[in-house]
Amino acid sequence: MNIRKAITPKESITAITFITALVAGNAIASSHDDYVSFEDCSWWDFTCKNEQSDNRYNTQYPIVLVHGLSGFEQILFVEYFHGIPSELRDGNAKVYTPNLSSWNGIEVRGEQLVDYIQNHVLPDSGASKVNLIGHSMGSPTSRYVASVYPEIVASVTSVHGANSGSHFSDFMMYQLLPEDSPLYDLYIDITDGLLSTFGSIIDFLSSGEHYEQDAFQATWDLSSEGAAAFNEKYPEGQPTSDCSSGAEEVNGIRYYSWGGIGGITNIFDPLDYAMTFIGQATANGADTDGLVGRCEQMWGNVLRDDYNHNHTDGSNLLFGMTGFTDAKDIYENHANRLRSIGL
């Protein structure tokens, strides 16, 4: 029998479509090169248990820790996510810590993050997706990437994220000097210039890069008004009502968040005093981590919203001085959570 004649054009198209979809599906699902799949071990199988323990944070897709406003990877001995990458790597996680523009808008930083993922993380790891964990402004930055480039994101986790704005940004934009003041434009220009210069210094010290800075855009994006506009464009995981959870899964991407309402959690941490003062001065008595209100931190599946952590504690800054609740433990537990559900 002539095989060519036995297969109709319609059948050929169907077969080609199936094969193409199968190949694409396998590409989309590719894990990183060192991934060891999660397995529920029998009680007697100690070899299995040891392997799973060694790979307890070995998520299928690499973890990318995304810093917030005025953030960096490392400057001298100061890590933004102090000790967290090394702890996760001890459990065989594949972890990346990009440097993004210190002071710029969410969408600009988001495109920088996309460039880092596509040109560094995916080629280096062999994976086709990433798990994004963003602290502060790193949360909406990560959400932007997931919304616009969903094919490269497996999950987004917000840590003390400024998802619905920051009362401190509102204070800087509208309250420190009223908009109707004749000096308002001068105030904005001076503040923008100073903070943008500060951002350039941070970026240079951290990575040697000269990223574009736009402190005004960054501050506006984190204000209540700016966040509302951003969330209207990129709503995936948005809480269904004020101070509540949102959808855990949208477009195949998982959304999680956790946050805190701490003040001075370690008397030796100078940043604690700054967070406490700012919170008391600008939050109007609402629960806050110092920079972002408790409700404004919520997004997707809210894992917890009342850790005794202030805003900088959320990334384990400064030098891990976070009080009794170790921030590293929270990240480790979450990596294990992602691993257990195949992410």
N, C-alpha and C positions, 0 to 999 in steps of 0.2 A: 504493500500500500504506500502511496506517495504521501509522506507526512505533511509536506507543505500544503497539499490540497485538502488534507483532512482537517486542518485548522483554519477556521474562518477568520476574516479580518477583525470581526467583533471580538472573537475569542482571543486573538493576538493582543488587541488593545487591553482587554481585561487582564490578561496575564502580565503584560508590561506594567500596568497600573498597580497590580498586586505586588510585583517584585519591587517597584519603585517605593511603594509605601512601606514595604518590609525593611528595605535598606534604610530609608529615612527614619523609620521608627527605631531601628537599632542605633542609628547615629545619635538620635535625640536621647536615647537611654544610656549612652555610654558613660561609665563611671571613670574615676581617675585610675591611674595605672597601678596604684598600690592598694586598691580597695579589697577588703576581705568581707564577704557578705555576712550579714547578721544571722545568727543561728541560735535557736533555743536548745540548749544542750541538755541531754539526759543527766539525771542526778549523779550517775556513776561515771560519766565521760569526762574525766579530768583533763584530758588532752584538749577536748573541745572547749572546756571552761577556761583553760589557760590561754588558748588562742583568742577567745572572745574577750577576755580580760585585757590582753595585750592590745587589742584593737577596739577598746571600749568607746573611743571617740572617732573611730575611723568611718566617717560618714561617706556615703557613696559619691557625693559631689563635694568638691573643696569648699572650705569655709573662708569667706572673705570678710574681714573685720573692717568696717568703714567708719572712719573718724568723723567727728562733728566740726562745728565752727571753731576756728582758731586751733584746729587739730593738726596732728602730724603722726608719723610712724614712730620716730625716735629722735630725740635731740640729746646728744652726749649720753648720759646714763638714764635719761628720763624716757620711758615708754608711755605712749598714750594708753594702750591696753596693757598695763603693767603685768608682766608674767603670764598673761592669758595665752598668747600663742604657744609658748614653750610648754605650758601645762597640757594644752590640747594635743600638741605633737607627741607628748609622752604617751598618749593613748592612740598614737598612729593617725591622728587627724592631719589632713593636708590643709595648711592655714596660710593665708596671704594677707598682708597689711599694706594696702596702697597708700601713697601720698596723694591727696587731692588738694585743690586750691583752698587755702586756709580761710579766706574771706571772699566768697563769691556766691552767686545764686544757686539754687538747688538744681536747676536744669543744666547749667554749665558744669557743675560738679558731677552730675549724673552722666553726662557725655564723657567726662574724663574717666569715670569709673567703667563705663562701657569699653572705652579704649583699652584700659588696663586689663579687663577681663578677656576681651577678644584677642589681644596681642601678647598677653603674658600668661594669665592663669590657665586658659584652655589649652594653648599649645604646650605649656610646661607640664600640666597635669595629665593630659590626654582625655580629660572629661569634656562633656558638652554643656554642662550647666554648673551653677554654683549655688551655695547657700549664703545669702547675704545677711550679716548681722551688723546693724548700724546703730551707733550711739549718737544721741542728740540729733543734730542736723544730718547725721549719717543715715537716720531712718528714712526721712522723706527722699533723700538722695537715692537710697536703695529702692524705695517704692517707685521712683521715676523709672529706674532701669527695668524693674519687673513689669511695669505698665507698657513701656514702649518697646522693650526687647524681651518679651516673655519666654522666648525659645531658649534663652541662656540662663534662666533663673529657676531654681527648684523651690526655694523658700526665701522669705523675707522676715527677719526678726528685728523688732524695734526695742531698743534699750534706752529707757529714759528719753524717748523720742519726742521731738517737738512736732508732733503730728497735727495738732490743732492750734499751733501757735505757742508763743512764749510771752508771759506777762512782762518779762524783762525787755523783750524786743518792743512790746507795746509802750513801755515806759520810755525807752530810748527814742522811739519814733514820735510819740504824741504827747508825753506827759512831762518829760524833763524840761522841754520848752514847747509851749503850745504852737500849733500850726499857724495861728493867726498873728504870732509875734513877728514884728518887722525884722527880727534877727534870725528867724527860723531857717531861711535859705543859707545864711552864712554858717549857722550851727551845723546844718547837714553837710555842707561842703568841707568844713574843718574836720568834723567827725569822720566822714568818709575818707578823707585824705590820710588822717592819722591811722585809722584801723586798716586801711588798705596797705599802707607802708608797713605796719606791724605784721600783716599777713605775709607780705613779701619776705620779710626777715625770717619768719617762722619757716616758710617753704624753703628758703635758701639753707638755713641751718639744718633742716631735716633731710633734704634730698638734693640740694644744689640746684633745684629746678627754679625757674622764674615763671610761675603761673600768673595769669591775669588775675587781678584782684578787683572786687567791686563790693565794698563793705555796705554801701547803701542797699544794693539789691539783696545781699545776704540778710540784712536786718529786716527789710520789708518782707521777704519771703517767710521769715520766722515770726512775723507779727500775726495777730489774729486775722486781720484782713487779708494778708498775703497767703496765709495758710488756707483760708477758706477758698480763695481763688485757685490755689494749687490742688486742693482736694476735689474741687469740682472737675478739674481736668483729669485727675488721676485718683479715682475713688476706690480702687480695689482694696477691700478689707476695712473700709470705713465703718465705724460704729453706727448701729442702726438708730441710736438715740444718744443724747448727751450722757457722758460718763458710763459707757457700756462697751461690750464687745462688738466686733463686727464679724463678717464671714471669715471662717478659718481657711477656706480654699476658694480661690477665684482663678479661672482659666488654668487650672491644674497647678497653681502655685499656692503654697501654704503661707499663711500670715500669722505671726505671733508677736506678742509684746510683753514686756515686764517693765516695772518702774518702781519708784520709791518716793518717800516723803520725809527723808531724814534731814537732820541739820548738822549739829556737831556730833560726829560719830567717832572721832579720834582726836583727842585734845592736842596731839602733836602735829596734826595736819593743818597747815595754814589755810588751805583752800576751804576747809570746813567753815571757818569764820566768815570768809567772803560769801559762801553760798547762803549761810544763815542770815547774814546782814541783807543781802540782795533780796532774799525771799521775804523777809519781814518788811522790807521797804517797798516792795513792788507787787506782792501777791494779794494784797487786800484781805489778808486773813485766811485765804484758801489753802488747802493742803498742797504742798509743793516740794520739789527737791531743791529749791533755791532759784532755779531758772525756768522750770517748766512745771505747770500744775499737774496734779495727779490725774485728772480727767483728760487733760490734753496729751498725756503720754499713751493713752489707750489706742490700740489698733489691732484688728484681727482677733485672734483668740488671746484674750488677756490672761496670761499665766499667773501674774500677781501684780498688784499695783501699790503695795504698801511696805516694800522692803525698807528697813532702816538705813537707807542710803541716800546721800544727797547726789546732786547731778554729776559731780566729778567722781564720786564713788562708783558710779555706774560703769565706768571703764577701768576701774581699779587704780585711778590716778588720785593721789600722788604717792608713788612707791608702795601701793597696796595698803595704805593706812585707812582701812574702811570700817574699823570696829569689829564687832563680834561676827557679823555676817560676811564671809569671805566671798568677794565677787567672783573669784576664780571658780568656786564651787557651782555658782549659778550657771556660768558658761559651760562648765563640764557637764552638768546635768542636762543642759539643753542640747549639747552635741550628742549625748547618749540618746536623748529623745529623738532627734533627727535620724540617728542611725537605726533606731528600733523600728521606724516606719519606712525605712528604705530610702531615705534622702541623704 
